């Protein structure tokens, strides 16, 4: 089987078609839209007044630093889909002083692309790949009023239509979703979601907030000892540098930091097991999912479910 295949879900062995999606290993993209950040856009509203002042005075220094540390991906969303990414971390906001209802993605600053034009590309891709399921996790929502939430949700319903899987759906397996024609699980981190059966609650994201692979892995191992959450959850392999480190290491970037730690992360990742066991993993998200082979490694973990099922069947005879 070609695990780099853009149709990897439909290429899984039939023995896995009845395994809950919450038990499969699913590759995810952390801050999926940061590949198109607009270096000239305003800072997001949640940035501190101190940093806002610093950015205003030393713009020519802060903006290159922001850009190289806030950029977590370098492939378009269509390319990420075709490489096998099925979970997308989408941070959404309305620009300050923007009289339009356009929404953008954010990571410290805003993106060039709007949310709806991007998700329209996702909908188009899904039409060509009718057996692939995506999980879109919409969050943050800075500067978005209740009215704008409702308008945006209506647009999402129109865009994805019958492909949206309602949260009342109790059986979330590939076979059941294919039979129903559902392709999109839309997580919406806002109280507004309660009024809409097409929207799912926020999915827990295990974020280490550490700069080294060792720190990230230590945090994820600690969480494994606590037992996996019910339902979907994300284990984040993404590294995080604080502003002191960024200031003291002007030649570094998130890309160089991620690449220099990748080998350690890769070895740990290859040892992980999906499934329903307390220490199993589900969605595994990372940075620079294009140049680094996160997708193929995560998808290949599902082979361990086949071996596990095979050994359990043998015990029955």
C-alpha positions as CSV (number, residue, x, y, z in Angstrom):
1,X,0.0,0.0,0.0
2,X,1.2,3.5,-0.8
3,X,0.9,5.4,2.5
4,X,1.8,8.7,0.8
5,X,-1.4,8.3,-1.4
6,X,-3.7,11.2,-1.4
7,X,-6.6,8.7,-0.9
8,X,-5.1,6.9,2.0
9,X,-8.3,6.4,3.9
10,X,-10.0,4.6,1.1
11,X,-6.8,2.6,0.6
12,X,-6.8,1.2,4.2
13,X,-7.5,-2.5,4.5
14,X,-11.2,-3.4,4.9
15,X,-10.4,-4.7,8.4
16,X,-10.0,-1.0,9.4
17,X,-13.2,0.3,7.9
18,X,-15.1,-0.4,11.0
19,X,-12.6,1.0,13.4
20,X,-13.8,4.3,15.0
21,X,-12.0,7.3,13.6
22,X,-11.1,8.2,17.2
23,X,-8.9,5.0,17.3
24,X,-7.2,5.5,13.9
25,X,-3.8,7.4,13.6
26,X,-4.6,10.6,11.7
27,X,-2.0,13.1,10.5
28,X,-2.7,16.7,11.3
29,X,-1.4,20.2,10.5
30,X,-0.7,22.6,13.3
31,X,-1.6,26.2,12.4
32,X,-2.4,24.9,8.9
33,X,-2.8,28.2,7.2
34,X,0.4,30.0,8.4
35,X,2.0,29.4,5.0
36,X,0.2,32.5,3.7
37,X,0.8,35.0,6.4
38,X,0.7,38.7,5.4
39,X,3.8,40.3,6.8
40,X,2.2,43.7,6.4
41,X,-1.1,42.9,8.2
42,X,-1.9,44.2,11.8
43,X,-1.0,42.2,14.9
44,X,-3.9,40.1,16.2
45,X,-5.9,41.8,18.9
46,X,-4.7,39.4,21.7
47,X,-1.1,40.6,21.4
48,X,0.1,42.7,24.4
49,X,0.2,46.5,24.3
50,X,3.9,46.3,25.0
51,X,4.6,44.1,22.0
52,X,2.3,46.3,19.9
53,X,4.4,49.3,20.8
54,X,7.6,47.5,20.1
55,X,6.2,46.4,16.7
56,X,5.3,50.0,15.9
57,X,8.7,51.4,16.7
58,X,10.9,48.6,15.4
59,X,8.7,47.3,12.6
60,X,11.6,46.5,10.3
61,X,13.1,44.1,12.9
62,X,9.9,42.6,14.5
63,X,8.2,41.7,11.2
64,X,10.9,39.4,9.8
65,X,11.2,37.8,13.2
66,X,7.4,37.3,13.4
67,X,7.2,35.9,9.9
68,X,9.9,33.3,10.4
69,X,8.7,32.2,13.8
70,X,4.9,32.3,13.1
71,X,5.2,30.4,9.8
72,X,4.6,26.7,10.7
73,X,3.7,25.3,7.2
74,X,5.1,25.9,3.7
75,X,2.5,23.9,1.6
76,X,-0.9,25.1,0.5
77,X,-4.0,23.5,2.0
78,X,-4.6,21.6,-1.2
79,X,-1.1,20.2,-1.1
80,X,-1.5,19.3,2.5
81,X,-4.7,17.4,1.7
82,X,-3.0,15.6,-1.2
83,X,-0.1,14.6,1.1
84,X,-2.5,13.0,3.5
85,X,-3.3,15.6,6.2
86,X,-6.8,15.0,7.5
87,X,-6.9,17.3,10.6
88,X,-6.5,21.0,10.2
89,X,-5.9,23.5,13.0
90,X,-7.6,26.7,11.7
91,X,-7.4,29.8,13.8
92,X,-9.9,32.4,12.6
93,X,-10.3,36.1,13.3
94,X,-11.8,39.3,11.9
95,X,-9.4,42.1,11.3
96,X,-9.7,45.3,13.4
97,X,-11.3,48.2,11.6
98,X,-12.3,46.0,8.6
99,X,-15.8,47.1,7.5
100,X,-16.3,43.9,5.5
101,X,-17.4,40.5,7.0
102,X,-14.3,38.8,5.6
103,X,-12.6,36.4,8.0
104,X,-8.9,35.5,7.9
105,X,-6.6,32.9,9.5
106,X,-4.2,34.1,12.1
107,X,-0.9,33.3,13.9
108,X,0.3,36.5,15.5
109,X,-0.6,38.3,12.2
110,X,-3.3,37.6,9.6
111,X,-3.2,35.6,6.3
112,X,-3.5,36.9,2.8
113,X,-6.2,34.3,2.0
114,X,-9.7,34.6,3.5
115,X,-11.4,31.7,5.3
116,X,-14.2,31.1,2.9
117,X,-12.0,31.1,-0.2
118,X,-9.7,28.6,1.5
119,X,-12.5,26.3,2.6
120,X,-14.0,26.5,-0.9
121,X,-10.8,24.9,-2.1
122,X,-11.2,22.2,0.5
123,X,-14.8,21.5,-0.6
124,X,-13.6,21.3,-4.2
125,X,-10.8,18.8,-3.3
126,X,-13.3,16.6,-1.4
127,X,-15.5,16.3,-4.5
128,X,-12.6,14.6,-6.2
129,X,-11.8,12.4,-3.2
130,X,-15.3,11.2,-2.0
131,X,-14.0,8.7,0.5
132,X,-11.6,11.0,2.3
133,X,-12.7,12.4,5.7
134,X,-11.4,15.7,7.1
135,X,-11.6,17.2,10.5
136,X,-11.6,21.0,10.4
137,X,-10.9,22.6,13.9
138,X,-12.0,26.2,13.9
139,X,-10.9,28.2,16.9
140,X,-9.8,31.5,18.5
141,X,-12.4,33.7,16.7
142,X,-10.8,37.0,17.7
143,X,-13.0,40.0,17.0
144,X,-16.0,38.0,15.8
145,X,-19.4,39.1,17.1
146,X,-22.4,36.8,17.6
147,X,-23.9,38.0,14.4
148,X,-20.7,37.4,12.4
149,X,-20.5,33.9,14.0
150,X,-24.1,33.1,12.7
151,X,-23.3,34.5,9.3
152,X,-20.1,32.4,9.0
153,X,-21.8,29.2,10.2
154,X,-24.5,29.7,7.6
155,X,-21.8,30.1,4.9
156,X,-20.1,26.8,6.2
157,X,-23.4,25.0,5.9
158,X,-24.0,26.2,2.4
159,X,-20.4,25.4,1.4
160,X,-20.2,21.8,2.7
161,X,-23.9,20.9,2.7
162,X,-24.7,17.2,3.2
163,X,-21.0,16.5,3.6
164,X,-21.1,17.9,7.2
165,X,-21.4,15.1,9.7
166,X,-23.8,16.0,12.6
167,X,-22.5,15.7,16.1
168,X,-25.4,13.3,17.0
169,X,-23.8,10.7,14.7
170,X,-22.9,7.9,17.1
171,X,-20.9,5.7,14.7
172,X,-17.9,7.3,13.3
173,X,-16.2,4.7,11.2
174,X,-15.0,5.0,7.6
175,X,-17.7,2.5,6.5
176,X,-20.5,4.4,8.2
177,X,-19.4,7.8,7.0
178,X,-19.0,6.6,3.5
179,X,-22.5,5.1,3.6
180,X,-24.0,8.5,4.8
181,X,-21.9,10.6,2.4
182,X,-20.3,12.5,5.3
183,X,-16.8,13.9,4.7
184,X,-16.4,16.8,7.1
185,X,-16.3,16.9,10.9
186,X,-16.4,20.5,11.8
187,X,-15.1,21.4,15.3
188,X,-16.1,24.9,16.4
189,X,-14.6,26.3,19.5
190,X,-17.4,28.7,20.5
191,X,-20.6,28.5,22.5
192,X,-22.4,29.4,19.3
193,X,-21.8,25.8,18.1
194,X,-24.4,24.5,20.6
195,X,-27.2,25.8,18.5
196,X,-26.0,24.0,15.4
197,X,-26.1,20.2,15.1
198,X,-23.6,20.3,12.2
199,X,-20.9,21.6,14.5
200,X,-18.8,19.6,17.0
201,X,-17.2,20.8,20.2
202,X,-13.6,21.7,20.5
203,X,-11.1,18.8,20.3
204,X,-8.5,18.6,23.0
205,X,-5.0,19.6,21.7
206,X,-2.1,18.4,23.8
207,X,0.3,21.3,23.5
208,X,3.6,20.9,25.3
209,X,4.8,24.6,24.9
210,X,8.4,23.3,24.8
211,X,11.3,24.3,22.6
212,X,13.0,20.8,22.4
213,X,11.9,17.5,21.2
214,X,12.8,16.0,24.6
215,X,10.4,18.5,26.3
216,X,7.6,17.8,23.9
217,X,8.0,14.0,24.2
218,X,8.2,14.2,28.0
219,X,4.9,16.1,28.1
220,X,3.1,13.7,25.7
221,X,4.4,10.7,27.7
222,X,3.1,12.3,30.9
223,X,-0.3,12.7,29.2
224,X,-0.2,9.1,28.1
225,X,0.2,8.0,31.7
226,X,-3.0,9.9,32.5
227,X,-4.9,8.0,29.9
228,X,-6.3,9.1,26.6
229,X,-9.3,11.4,26.4
230,X,-12.7,10.1,25.2
231,X,-13.3,10.8,21.6
232,X,-10.9,12.7,19.3
233,X,-7.7,14.3,20.6
234,X,-4.6,15.8,19.2
235,X,-1.0,15.1,20.2
236,X,1.0,18.1,19.1
237,X,4.6,17.5,18.0
238,X,5.1,21.2,17.4
239,X,7.9,23.1,19.1
240,X,7.5,26.5,20.8
241,X,10.2,29.0,21.4
242,X,9.7,31.9,23.8
243,X,10.5,35.5,22.8
244,X,13.7,35.5,24.9
245,X,15.1,32.6,22.9
246,X,14.0,34.2,19.6
247,X,15.7,37.5,20.6
248,X,18.9,35.7,21.6
249,X,19.0,33.5,18.4
250,X,18.5,35.8,15.5
251,X,19.7,33.3,12.9
252,X,17.3,30.7,14.0
253,X,13.7,30.2,12.8
254,X,10.9,27.8,13.7
255,X,11.8,25.9,10.6
256,X,15.5,25.3,11.6
257,X,14.4,24.5,15.2
258,X,11.8,21.9,13.9
259,X,14.2,20.3,11.5
260,X,17.1,20.0,14.0
261,X,14.7,18.2,16.4
262,X,12.9,16.1,13.9
263,X,15.0,12.9,14.2
264,X,14.3,12.6,17.9
265,X,10.6,13.2,17.3
266,X,10.5,10.7,14.4
267,X,12.0,7.9,16.5
268,X,9.4,8.5,19.2
269,X,6.6,8.7,16.7
270,X,7.4,5.4,15.0
271,X,7.0,3.7,18.4
272,X,3.5,5.0,19.0
273,X,0.3,2.9,18.8
274,X,-3.2,4.0,17.7
275,X,-6.4,2.4,19.2
276,X,-8.5,2.5,22.2
277,X,-5.9,1.6,24.8
278,X,-5.2,4.3,27.5
279,X,-1.8,5.1,26.1
280,X,-2.8,5.1,22.4
281,X,-2.7,8.1,20.2
282,X,-5.3,9.5,17.7
283,X,-4.6,12.7,15.7
284,X,-0.9,13.6,15.6
285,X,-0.2,17.1,14.4
286,X,3.1,18.8,13.5
287,X,4.8,21.7,11.7
288,X,6.2,21.7,8.2
289,X,4.2,18.6,7.2
290,X,5.3,19.0,3.6
291,X,9.1,18.6,3.8
292,X,9.0,16.3,6.8
293,X,7.4,12.8,6.4
294,X,4.9,13.2,9.2
295,X,2.0,11.9,7.0
296,X,3.5,8.7,5.9
297,X,4.8,7.9,9.4
298,X,1.4,8.5,11.1
299,X,-0.6,6.7,8.5
300,X,1.7,3.7,8.7
301,X,0.9,3.4,12.4
302,X,-2.5,2.0,11.5
303,X,-0.8,-1.2,10.4
304,X,-0.3,-1.9,14.1
305,X,-4.1,-2.1,14.5
306,X,-4.2,-4.9,11.9
307,X,-1.5,-6.8,13.8
308,X,-3.3,-6.2,17.1
309,X,-6.6,-7.5,15.6
310,X,-4.9,-10.5,14.1
311,X,-3.3,-11.5,17.4
312,X,-6.7,-11.1,19.2
313,X,-8.4,-13.3,16.7
314,X,-5.8,-16.0,17.1
315,X,-6.5,-16.0,20.9
316,X,-10.1,-16.8,20.2
317,X,-9.3,-20.1,18.5
